[in-house]
Amino acid sequence: MFYKSITIVLLTAFLASPLFSQYAGPINGSKSVLEKAAPESVGIAPDRLKRLDEQMHAFVDNGQISAVQTAIMRRGKLVHFNSYGHQDIDSKKKIQENSIWRIYSMTKPIVSVGLMMLYEEGKFQLNDPLYQYIPELKDMKVHTGGRTTAPAKNPIRVVDILRHSSGFGYGWGPDTYVDSLYKSVNRWALKNNAEFVKSLSELPLYYEPGTGWRYSVSTDVCGYLVEVLSGQPLDEFLKERIFEPLQMTDTHFEVPAEKVDRFVSNYTTTKDGTLKLIDHPAKSRYTKTVTMFSGGGGLVSTTNDYLLFSQMLLNGGELNGHRLLSPKTIELMTKSHTNGISHAGGPIALPGDGNHFGLGFSVVTDLAGTARTGSEGTFGWGGAAGTFFRIDPKEELIYVMMIQLMPYSHLQAREKFQTMVYQAIVE
């Protein structure tokens, strides 16, 4: 009894100490419903978390990124939350715990969840032809070489836009004919998703639907399908059905005027290795009027908000009394849906390296094949400016990293972050 009392006293003292604040401090400006705990209470070593901080802080100290924010949850408890660097280099404004980040393609899992909520309402079946709901996408053409096309043999199905087997692309390639056509469509200049899908319907597909995997604008089409099936604009649907129930108060397509001072500047790396500003809040399209609600990459968010979304997924579709999805639907979404499907081009090669794709997420199917520490069954995704999240059901683990750098892959920041997360687990 004596030792138990001493343990309780010491744990209470630690939770109130500045040391704990470093790892899981209060997230100011938000009404977080995340429960904080000491790292060792869930089998994570505080001294090993210091290694994580040192590694991630070094990217800032070496001038490779402007700022970094990292967070870890295990067994439902927030045990690490660290912010380092500047929200904007020129002004020397420090990063804040509630800073707002461009999450780009981390929009995709959110929109995929939204679409699967409508699936649970019986609005569609995964194998339904997409043209049943979006007639413009019925008579698609497939690129057959050079500047020639032929009518598609297969219809695009709803499952194809969730798993990126639709035949669409991003225009990322060696400037082939189809790449050039995709690059010619400036979706940010279009008024809405209806206009975007209309322009998309006039482009040839890269390959026959359902026969390959190519990262693409498919999730933008998912966003439009949400609008068609729900009768609501995508921003309203996500706010009403996901953001408000989960208390994701800082996730938007358009940064509200009163929050612009929390919006992080975005950078690129020059040839001489220095950082160059490419998007400042004062001039960003995210701070102007937004009507094109990109389901593939249009959201901004905070680390806290994305932790809430992630914990809902780890909980099997529920958080704090609000159920968005059934556990069986989460199970379906986080299984491989790319068995028997090969990589069909583009810069992201899936299936491959131990990873397959589910419905809105990549999924680890072969841990050794990934050549990274982790667990099979882990799922998640990332964003074009380096943001990154993973959910590991086996370890009851969530980890999120926010940076703003385009391109980011040369840093290997995601890989190092993941390594440092898992090396901190000691039980």
Secondary structure as GFF3:
##gff-version 3
##sequence-region A 1 427
A	DSSP	alpha_helix	2	15	.	.	.	ID=ss1
A	DSSP	alpha_helix	18	24	.	.	.	ID=ss2
A	DSSP	beta_strand	35	36	.	.	.	ID=ss3
A	DSSP	three_ten_helix	39	42	.	.	.	ID=ss4
A	DSSP	alpha_helix	46	61	.	.	.	ID=ss5
A	DSSP	beta_strand	67	74	.	.	.	ID=ss6
A	DSSP	beta_strand	77	88	.	.	.	ID=ss7
A	DSSP	beta_strand	93	94	.	.	.	ID=ss8
A	DSSP	beta_strand	101	102	.	.	.	ID=ss9
A	DSSP	three_ten_helix	104	106	.	.	.	ID=ss10
A	DSSP	alpha_helix	107	120	.	.	.	ID=ss11
A	DSSP	three_ten_helix	130	132	.	.	.	ID=ss12
A	DSSP	three_ten_helix	135	137	.	.	.	ID=ss13
A	DSSP	beta_strand	141	145	.	.	.	ID=ss14
A	DSSP	beta_strand	148	151	.	.	.	ID=ss15
A	DSSP	alpha_helix	158	163	.	.	.	ID=ss16
A	DSSP	alpha_helix	177	183	.	.	.	ID=ss17
A	DSSP	three_ten_helix	187	189	.	.	.	ID=ss18
A	DSSP	alpha_helix	193	201	.	.	.	ID=ss19
A	DSSP	beta_strand	212	213	.	.	.	ID=ss20
A	DSSP	alpha_helix	218	230	.	.	.	ID=ss21
A	DSSP	alpha_helix	234	238	.	.	.	ID=ss22
A	DSSP	pi_helix	239	243	.	.	.	ID=ss23
A	DSSP	alpha_helix	244	246	.	.	.	ID=ss24
A	DSSP	three_ten_helix	257	262	.	.	.	ID=ss25
A	DSSP	beta_strand	266	269	.	.	.	ID=ss26
A	DSSP	beta_strand	275	279	.	.	.	ID=ss27
A	DSSP	three_ten_helix	285	287	.	.	.	ID=ss28
A	DSSP	beta_strand	300	301	.	.	.	ID=ss29
A	DSSP	alpha_helix	303	314	.	.	.	ID=ss30
A	DSSP	beta_strand	318	319	.	.	.	ID=ss31
A	DSSP	beta_strand	322	323	.	.	.	ID=ss32
A	DSSP	alpha_helix	327	333	.	.	.	ID=ss33
A	DSSP	beta_strand	342	343	.	.	.	ID=ss34
A	DSSP	beta_strand	355	357	.	.	.	ID=ss35
A	DSSP	beta_strand	362	364	.	.	.	ID=ss36
A	DSSP	alpha_helix	367	370	.	.	.	ID=ss37
A	DSSP	beta_strand	379	382	.	.	.	ID=ss38
A	DSSP	beta_strand	388	392	.	.	.	ID=ss39
A	DSSP	beta_strand	397	402	.	.	.	ID=ss40
A	DSSP	three_ten_helix	409	411	.	.	.	ID=ss41
A	DSSP	alpha_helix	413	423	.	.	.	ID=ss42
###
